Amino acid sequence: MNSQASDKQAVVFGLGAVVLWSTVATAFNLSLDFVTPLTLVTLASVTSWLFLGGILLISGDLRRLSEITASEWLRLLALGLINPTLYYFLLFGAYAKLPAQEAMAINYTWGLVLPLLAVPLLGQALQRRDIGCAAVSYCGVFVIATRGDVLSFELSDPTGVGLAMSSTVLWALYWIGNTRINTPPIQGLFIGFTSATAVLLTIAGFTGSLVNLPWQALAGGLYIGFFEMGLSFILWLKAMKLTQNTARISTLIFLSPPLSLILIWAILDEVIRGSTLVGLAMILAGLAMQHWQRPTDSSV
């Protein structure tokens, strides 16, 4: 396959992942009308674990799990307690408290948290651009959290905002933890979901969270586990492997928030606030500045 055809396929796979990511804010909100965050993350985790296991079985890579060292297994199992266990529990908690448009927008700031946490955890130098980009994006979060009433300094829902912000820290910590692991991505994700599924099913069993579930809850868990936690990851990984221009493919992610807002407006019938649009624009501006800024900027 020539490079041009490969890049075209990469764009198709990348767009597929972005479209799926764009639907999940709506799916989260709809599902949480019928189920608690704990139950939803449990259903989604089980679904994704089965999906990833099926992928490994079909590809013949399931038996290669025995080749992974014990130390790698332990690290991956520990990371599974961060993602999906705690990360999605907090994220679903945020969606249960906040309008979907607000939780979705705040969640995108994880890309700013990552370089900030890399300074103390990975020993990387803090760049001026990172501080500037974070300042722009977090001003956007403040606009969204106060619903435009920035002079009042009152958050619309402090608990919901806190959950959303905490989830971004966990997501960044998860990817930082993955930088020291050499296991193939799908195998690593499957191992992480193994510990998550075991812990979540145990908690759900003690709390009776999986008893007498409505079909809407089951459908939501299946959709989120298959599409958000499973298939979208496979598509994105495929796109990154096929492309000759990683930066161009990675910019596709900026299509997801506006697509998400359209679905939130059309399906959930949420009135999209002007403060959300302004705040999201600031968040995306900060992310874009970080993404396209030249790496020659001096560090602080």
Secondary structure in CASP SS format (residue, H / E / C, confidence):
PFRMAT SS
TARGET T0000
AUTHOR 0000-0000-0000
METHOD secondary structure of the structure
MODEL  1
M C 1.00
N C 1.00
S H 1.00
Q H 1.00
A H 1.00
S H 1.00
D H 1.00
K H 1.00
Q H 1.00
A H 1.00
V H 1.00
V H 1.00
F H 1.00
G H 1.00
L H 1.00
G H 1.00
A H 1.00
V H 1.00
V H 1.00
L H 1.00
W H 1.00
S H 1.00
T H 1.00
V H 1.00
A H 1.00
T H 1.00
A H 1.00
F H 1.00
N H 1.00
L H 1.00
S H 1.00
L C 1.00
D C 1.00
F C 1.00
V C 1.00
T C 1.00
P H 1.00
L H 1.00
T H 1.00
L H 1.00
V H 1.00
T H 1.00
L H 1.00
A H 1.00
S H 1.00
V H 1.00
T H 1.00
S H 1.00
W H 1.00
L H 1.00
F H 1.00
L H 1.00
G H 1.00
G H 1.00
I H 1.00
L H 1.00
L H 1.00
I H 1.00
S H 1.00
G C 1.00
D C 1.00
L H 1.00
R H 1.00
R H 1.00
L H 1.00
S H 1.00
E H 1.00
I C 1.00
T C 1.00
A H 1.00
S H 1.00
E H 1.00
W H 1.00
L H 1.00
R H 1.00
L H 1.00
L H 1.00
A H 1.00
L H 1.00
G H 1.00
L H 1.00
I H 1.00
N H 1.00
P H 1.00
T H 1.00
L H 1.00
Y H 1.00
Y H 1.00
F H 1.00
L H 1.00
L H 1.00
F H 1.00
G H 1.00
A H 1.00
Y H 1.00
A H 1.00
K H 1.00
L C 1.00
P C 1.00
A H 1.00
Q H 1.00
E H 1.00
A H 1.00
M H 1.00
A H 1.00
I H 1.00
N H 1.00
Y C 1.00
T C 1.00
W H 1.00
G H 1.00
L H 1.00
V H 1.00
L H 1.00
P H 1.00
L H 1.00
L H 1.00
A H 1.00
V H 1.00
P H 1.00
L H 1.00
L H 1.00
G C 1.00
Q C 1.00
A C 1.00
L C 1.00
Q E 1.00
R H 1.00
R H 1.00
D H 1.00
I H 1.00
G H 1.00
C H 1.00
A H 1.00
A H 1.00
V H 1.00
S H 1.00
Y H 1.00
C H 1.00
G H 1.00
V H 1.00
F H 1.00
V H 1.00
I H 1.00
A H 1.00
T C 1.00
R C 1.00
G C 1.00
D C 1.00
V H 1.00
L H 1.00
S H 1.00
F C 1.00
E C 1.00
L C 1.00
S C 1.00
D C 1.00
P H 1.00
T H 1.00
G H 1.00
V H 1.00
G H 1.00
L H 1.00
A H 1.00
M H 1.00
S H 1.00
S H 1.00
T H 1.00
V H 1.00
L H 1.00
W H 1.00
A H 1.00
L H 1.00
Y H 1.00
W H 1.00
I H 1.00
G H 1.00
N H 1.00
T C 1.00
R C 1.00
I C 1.00
N C 1.00
T C 1.00
P C 1.00
P H 1.00
I H 1.00
Q H 1.00
G H 1.00
L H 1.00
F H 1.00
I H 1.00
G H 1.00
F H 1.00
T H 1.00
S H 1.00
A H 1.00
T H 1.00
A H 1.00
V H 1.00
L H 1.00
L H 1.00
T H 1.00
I H 1.00
A H 1.00
G H 1.00
F H 1.00
T H 1.00
G C 1.00
S C 1.00
L C 1.00
V C 1.00
N C 1.00
L C 1.00
P C 1.00
W H 1.00
Q H 1.00
A H 1.00
L H 1.00
A H 1.00
G H 1.00
G H 1.00
L H 1.00
Y H 1.00
I H 1.00
G H 1.00
F H 1.00
F H 1.00
E H 1.00
M H 1.00
G H 1.00
L H 1.00
S H 1.00
F H 1.00
I H 1.00
L H 1.00
W H 1.00
L H 1.00
K H 1.00
A H 1.00
M H 1.00
K H 1.00
L H 1.00
T C 1.00
Q C 1.00
N C 1.00
T H 1.00
A H 1.00
R H 1.00
I H 1.00
S H 1.00
T H 1.00
L H 1.00
I H 1.00
F H 1.00
L H 1.00
S H 1.00
P H 1.00
P H 1.00
L H 1.00
S H 1.00
L H 1.00
I H 1.00
L H 1.00
I H 1.00
W H 1.00
A H 1.00
I H 1.00
L C 1.00
D C 1.00
E C 1.00
V C 1.00
I C 1.00
R C 1.00
G H 1.00
S H 1.00
T H 1.00
L H 1.00
V H 1.00
G H 1.00
L H 1.00
A H 1.00
M H 1.00
I H 1.00
L H 1.00
A H 1.00
G H 1.00
L H 1.00
A H 1.00
M H 1.00
Q H 1.00
H H 1.00
W H 1.00
Q C 1.00
R C 1.00
P C 1.00
T C 1.00
D C 1.00
S C 1.00
S E 1.00
V C 1.00
END
